[in-house]
Amino acid sequence: MPNKNFSPPSKLNLAALPGPHDTTRVVLPNGITVLVRENPGSPSVVLDGALQAGAIYEGRARAGLASFTADMLKRGCAQFSFDEIYERLEAAGANLGFSSGVHTLSVGGKALAEDLELLLELGAAVLQAPTFPADHIERVRGEILTSLALRAHDTRAVSAMAFYDALYGAEHPYGYEDDGYPDTVQAITAADLHAYHAAHYGPAGMSLVIVGGVTVKAAVALVERYFGSWKNPQQSARAAAPGATAPSAPVTRRMPLAGKTQSDVVLGFLGPRRADADYQAARVANNILGVFGMYGRLGASVRNRAGLAYYSLSRINASFGPGTWRMLAGVNPANVDKTVKLMMREAERMTSTLVTVEELAENQSQIIGMLPLQLESNEGVAGALASMESFGLGLDYLQRMPGIIAALTRPELREAARRYLQPQHRVLAVAGPE
């Protein structure tokens, strides 16, 4: 039964949240989906887009190729040079950027509303016809290699890499690093960049979200002008969501890093897909475990009462394939084993005992109450709409979500925890001094 102790935020106005009543969705003939939400009182406009060109298409042997390609887009294209691209953006006080994730290439931009055309013109030019200038390839390669060298000495980054490798395996697209590795980045050539772009950049499956002080009519017309004729008959089919199998027994990875004074701990499990029916139950359970207040139960137990950690929290990351449910801590190296025991104890408590009525009510109220705050800016609205489109949640998702959260019960949270927080399948990664 729904939690009778839960009281929804009294001022939550569902009609004020973005939805089908004020968001227009148009699919162009070439496959690009455009979503526009007008915000007449805003002087600016935000662009949030995605292309099916992420690291899932590259494979472990070419890890970093998708990211390298994205980093090169603004270095020059058939229509504009590197200098022209940056001079036009700077003159307008606008920004436009690209980054590669596992599944998609992300497009982000912001400008004054009257400069939306600039964002779309430059975005279309660099996405459709980048030139990958040779001198810039080596500059970008140097920047990437420098960042990888810094990553190799960061305990938090190293523990995370070890965790994902151990959980998914080195060849799984969730198991290797999007940014690549020194050997794979060194091997990338101009021909590789051109070939990756030719195979994976195209309009099929692309989405563009526009939010701000523009009209629907004007925004859609500009997208049609600059992206409507884009075609790529060679564009690869959308990659299927990868599966994953939890380890058959507990796995531990300890990564020694000389000269460090702190150890970073990642203790985790396979988590839900975004489309899984128990995703929201797991999300609220995780909020109780390691988010609410000063990092939930983990913060109270590991950090406050035991005094073992500088920080201790938990995170759920759900994607198209099985995601992760992780507990994280930064500790004195002498406290690693004690910290891991306490973290496992809290995970087991989530699976064996119902959360309290008060815990459920407080966390339901927090999650629902935060929703309007997350949607106060154009960026927040654009990000929400982009996620809804990506995962096929529907334009009415934000109107439905508060009800979904409010209806969750204590047994549903425990069942979600039992499904994922299984000690026999846990992965532990620790990076710090020997």
Helices and strands as residue ranges (DSSP letters): G 14-16, E 23-27, E 33-38, E 44-51, G 55-57, G 60-62, H 65-72, G 73-75, H 82-92, E 95-100, E 105-112, G 113-115, H 116-128, H 134-151, H 155-168, H 182-187, H 190-200, E 207-212, H 216-227, E 251-256, E 263-270, H 279-290, H 292-298, I 299-305, E 309-317, E 324-331, G 333-335, H 336-352, H 357-374, H 378-390, H 397-407, H 410-420, G 423-425, E 427-432
